[in-house]
Amino acid sequence: MYSDLFSSFDVAWGGGGYIFWIFSWFSCFIVVLYYMNFLVFFYKFSWGEGLLVEVSEGLEKAMSTEKIKVFSGGVHVFVCLFMFLVFMNISGLLPFIYPLSIHLIITSSFSVPFWFMSVMVNFNFNWKLFFVTQIESSEGKVLMTYVVSLMMVVSEMISILVRPITLCARLSMNMFIGQMIMKVLTSVSVGIFYPFSYFGGIISSLVFLWFSGFYFIVEVCVSILQAIIFTGLCVFYVSEVKLKVD
């Protein structure tokens, strides 16, 4: 989060040529590296490590469905995806750190591979089952007409093809709107509270800090929620794999 409203659009923030863009684009990983450097100072699990372990175990239990267990290492991949998205989203809320999660090129680098993985997993077992799941039957006895069945297959195929677009657009737009609201509200609150201070700015400062802190906590919750939605949809897409005919 930068000091002005539109600096998050500037991919070359700071100037200095193309090589210096790296420092701006990867600034969101500073928090992760900073935290990891201090893990060696604890003999036992710190509160941060304990929180990560509890969250990882909870996610592992929630994602351990029968179909996910078929794919070796699938649970660990999705847990790592969730933790990475959480760190990236929350880091983008901190001052002077470039918010990568609001750019479609970054979020699409997550959505397209996981979507492609879910599609290839469907075709890996039996490509015919992939199309069988798109055709519904009437009370399990009489199939629908060919026209309706074809329309169902086409509509389902279109919905599958637009999944990576909806995944990356949902994450980017929600994070972008949240950051814009945060910047606008903080700027407006500064203009409202500080000019009408009669006690040296103490009350105005406290109100401003409470207001900004409250909305920052809300944005942190939104960041975690967006990571949950993104990971949950990826798990749902993989769970649609039809391993056998029912």
MOJO-V928590 format. One record per residue. RES is the residue in three letters. PHI is phi in whole degrees, 0 to 359 (999 if undefined). Layout:
res & phi
RES & PHI
RES & PHI
//
This chain:
res & phi
MET & 999
TYR & 263
SER & 283
ASP & 247
LEU & 282
PHE & 254
SER & 290
SER & 290
PHE & 278
ASP & 277
VAL & 289
ALA & 254
TRP & 300
GLY & 99
GLY & 67
GLY & 90
GLY & 99
TYR & 295
ILE & 295
PHE & 277
TRP & 294
ILE & 300
PHE & 295
SER & 283
TRP & 290
PHE & 259
SER & 290
CYS & 290
PHE & 269
ILE & 296
VAL & 297
VAL & 295
LEU & 295
TYR & 297
TYR & 290
MET & 295
ASN & 293
PHE & 266
LEU & 291
VAL & 286
PHE & 273
PHE & 252
TYR & 288
LYS & 247
PHE & 296
SER & 282
TRP & 293
GLY & 292
GLU & 295
GLY & 298
LEU & 295
LEU & 296
VAL & 294
GLU & 296
VAL & 295
SER & 296
GLU & 293
GLY & 296
LEU & 294
GLU & 295
LYS & 291
ALA & 290
MET & 269
SER & 282
THR & 276
GLU & 296
LYS & 285
ILE & 291
LYS & 294
VAL & 297
PHE & 268
SER & 296
GLY & 81
GLY & 295
VAL & 296
HIS & 294
VAL & 296
PHE & 288
VAL & 295
CYS & 296
LEU & 298
PHE & 297
MET & 296
PHE & 294
LEU & 295
VAL & 297
PHE & 297
MET & 292
ASN & 292
ILE & 291
SER & 297
GLY & 292
LEU & 275
LEU & 283
PRO & 295
PHE & 60
ILE & 241
TYR & 289
PRO & 279
LEU & 289
SER & 288
ILE & 266
HIS & 257
LEU & 296
ILE & 293
ILE & 279
THR & 292
SER & 291
SER & 292
PHE & 266
SER & 289
VAL & 295
PRO & 298
PHE & 288
TRP & 294
PHE & 297
MET & 298
SER & 295
VAL & 291
MET & 293
VAL & 295
ASN & 297
PHE & 282
ASN & 292
PHE & 283
ASN & 199
TRP & 294
LYS & 292
LEU & 295
PHE & 297
PHE & 273
VAL & 296
THR & 294
GLN & 276
ILE & 256
GLU & 263
SER & 243
SER & 266
GLU & 59
GLY & 72
LYS & 241
VAL & 252
LEU & 287
MET & 292
THR & 295
TYR & 296
VAL & 294
VAL & 295
SER & 297
LEU & 295
MET & 296
MET & 296
VAL & 296
VAL & 296
SER & 296
GLU & 292
MET & 295
ILE & 295
SER & 296
ILE & 289
LEU & 290
VAL & 270
ARG & 300
PRO & 297
ILE & 292
THR & 293
LEU & 297
CYS & 289
ALA & 292
ARG & 297
LEU & 294
SER & 294
MET & 293
ASN & 295
MET & 291
PHE & 293
ILE & 296
GLY & 298
GLN & 291
MET & 296
ILE & 296
MET & 298
LYS & 292
VAL & 293
LEU & 294
THR & 293
SER & 293
VAL & 292
SER & 294
VAL & 296
GLY & 289
ILE & 273
PHE & 280
TYR & 288
PRO & 293
PHE & 250
SER & 267
TYR & 248
PHE & 234
GLY & 71
GLY & 85
ILE & 291
ILE & 295
SER & 297
SER & 294
LEU & 295
VAL & 295
PHE & 295
LEU & 295
TRP & 295
PHE & 295
SER & 293
GLY & 295
PHE & 297
TYR & 289
PHE & 295
ILE & 296
VAL & 299
GLU & 292
VAL & 297
CYS & 297
VAL & 296
SER & 297
ILE & 294
LEU & 296
GLN & 294
ALA & 294
ILE & 295
ILE & 296
PHE & 298
THR & 293
GLY & 297
LEU & 293
CYS & 297
VAL & 295
PHE & 296
TYR & 295
VAL & 289
SER & 290
GLU & 284
VAL & 297
LYS & 262
LEU & 279
LYS & 205
VAL & 282
ASP & 287
//
